Amino acid sequence: KLILRQKGRLCMSYIPLGLFALLIAVADQISKYFVVKHIPYGGFVPLWDGVLHLTYVQNNGAAFSVFEGQRWLFIVVFVVFVALLIWGMHKKVLPFSRFELWCLAAALGGGLGNIIDRVFRGYVVDLFATDFIQFPVFNVADCFITCGAIGLLVHLAFWNRSFWRDDKKMEKRHDSDV
């Protein structure tokens, strides 16, 4: 079932999504605050021996440190993403299901957490490091960005029936035009 939108008024269904995104950003910032305050740069504290430890790392890039040093690029991309999302919801051009909107809110909250770091620190604080596999250090925001994006893509690919129906309608129209 699609979220119902009312012309000219903010639909009450979006308020919990916004609060969810804000809660993610707050949780991310709190975790980063404690790591910066209690772990020296480059230091670490075991959480689960042989599996996971906390560390304090500064990341000037995106995932896997790509686009390192492009602080303003990340900020601009985030602002454009949020603007397009708001515009799409206002113009009713985004046919997302309720689950897909929650996935977007998770990714948005994670993005907000990392953008706060980029604006005020100039880098993103990463804190979780895996011991059992070699993987980049990550943070709470990264978890929500990744899970939100994967959830959205999987749901769009396999369960958003209106997405597929609209696609088939377009194929039928195209076939009849030929």
Buried (B, 14 or more C-beta within 10 A) or exposed (E): EEBEBEEEEEEEEBEEBEEBBBEBBBBBBEBBEEBBEEBEEEEBEEEEEEEEBBBBBBBBBBEEEEBEEBBEEBBEBBEEBBEEBEEEBEEEEBEBBEEBBBBBBBBBBBBBBBBBBBEEEEBBBBBBBBBEEEEBBBBBBBBBBBBBBEBBEEBBEEEBEEBEEEEEEEEEEEEEEE
